[in-house]
């Protein structure tokens, strides 16, 4: 359904380190989007964002 919709597109995700934002970021990266994320720096361990290795993919 979204196979080529996000390929090469720039997408801003707010709250990308939270539960929903992490999954949205992973999904968009898999679809070929160039993702930029903005979020608060709330200390959590382990960080879902770091666990899914979403940092600096694009």
WOUR-V742830 format. One record per run of one state. SS is the DSSP state (h for helix, s for strand, l for the rest). FROM is the first residue (numbers start at 1). TO is the last residue. If there is no record, write none. Layout:
ss->SS from->FROM to->TO
ss->SS from->FROM to->TO
This chain:
ss->l from->1 to->9
ss->s from->10 to->14
ss->l from->15 to->18
ss->h from->19 to->30
ss->l from->31 to->33
ss->s from->34 to->38
ss->l from->39 to->47
ss->h from->48 to->51
ss->l from->52 to->58
